[in-house]
Amino acid sequence: MISSQANAGPQGRFNRAQRACFNYDEALPLFLSGLLLNSLFGPAALILAILNASGRRAFARAYTNSLEGRGGGFVLAVAPEHVSAALNLLIAALIFAPVLDIDLPAVPKFLLD
């Protein structure tokens, strides 16, 4: 199968930059909606947002420069997204456990302060 997109030269660089932006556009709405709920944890949401934005920037720069150089920034960008999802699951458990009469372990004290 032959790809219709250029991978080398200025056109390849432009195509990779465009794909990096599209990747960010695809992930951003879900991450931001979860981040709104994560704001219940205070500065944790800000830290996740900064890590995600810096990771996405590193991913876009590395991927634009080289087809093989995109790994590190992508991991830095996706890790906060997964942490955000885990925090959302924790919030959902704290909200719905009493309603569903489920016994949960005690909430760590540092999360209540």
N, C-alpha and C positions, 0 to 999 in steps of 0.2 A: 504494500500500500504506500503510495506516495503522498506526502503531506503537501498541501497547497501553501503553507506558510513558510517563509524563509527563516532559516536558523542561523545564518551567517551574515556578516557585514552589518551595515547600518539598518537594513530592513529587519534583520534578525534581532538586532538590539531593540528596535522599536516594538517588534512583535512580543518579545519577552517582557518589556516594560508594560505593554498593554495587558498581557496575561496576568502580570503581578497585580495590576490595578483591578482587574476583573475579579481576581481571587479575593482581594480585600473587600470589594463591593458585595461579593456573595456572602462572606462571613460576617460583615459588620452589623446588619440588622438583628440577627439572632444574638450576637454578643452584646450589643447595646441594650436590647430588651432585657436580657438577663442581668446586665450591669445595673439597671434601674432597681431591680429587686435586691441586688448585692449591696446597694447603698444603705440597707439596714445595718450592715456591718461597719459603716462609717468609712474610714480611710482605706479599708481593704479594696473597695471599689476603685478608688483613685489609683492605687498601686497597680491593680490589674489593668486598668485602662492605659497607664503609662507603659507598662511592660508590653502590652499588646501592640500599642502604636509604635514603640521602638523596634519590636520584633518585625512588624510588618514593613517598616522602613528598611531595616537591614535585609529582609528577604527581597524586597523590590530592588534594592541597589545591587545585591549579589546576583540575583537572577538576571537582571538587565545586563550586567557585565559578563556573565558566563552562564551557560546552560547547566553546568555541573555545580555551580557555587551557591545553590539556593538553600541548602539544608539547614544550616545553623540559624539563620533568621526565621525560618519557617517554624522550627521547634520553639524558639523564643516567643513567637506570635501565637502558636496554638496552645501552649501550656496554660497561659492565663485564661483562655477560652474554656478549657477543661476544668480549671479550678473554679471559674465562675459557675459552670454547670453543676459542679459538686456543691457549691454553696447554695445554689438554688434548690437542690435536692434536700439539703439540710433544712432550709427555711420551710419547704413544703412539709417535711416530716414534723417540724415543730408546730406548724399550723394545723395539720390534719390529724396528727396522732391523738390529741384529746377528743376530737370529733368522732373518730373511729374507735375510741377506747383501746388504743394500743399503748402499751407501756414502753417508754423509751428510756435509755440510760440517761443519767443526769447530764445536763448541759455543762460543759466546762466553764469554770468561773470567768476566764478571760473573755469569753464571748458575751457574758452578761454585763460586763463593766462598760 
